[in-house]
């Protein structure tokens, strides 16, 4: 979904850790939480739209959504995996 060359230069806006594309299993788990109304982002806002894709931080704790094929790399938009 994201060009490999672009992915090499993208980083978490908070910790500057590298990012990788989220796999289908992780996206499914997040989308299940969204469907159940149990998913909020780091900024505290309820996530209501399912993710089409995501970029997961190197430590696996935060996923940044991809919307309309564009990564949303804003700290508050990250979704915690804790």
Buried (B, 14 or more C-beta within 10 A) or exposed (E): EBEEEEBEEBBBBBEEBBBBBBEEEBBEBBBEBBEEEEBBBBEEEEBEEBBEBBBBBBEEBBBBBBEEEEBBBBBEBBBEBE
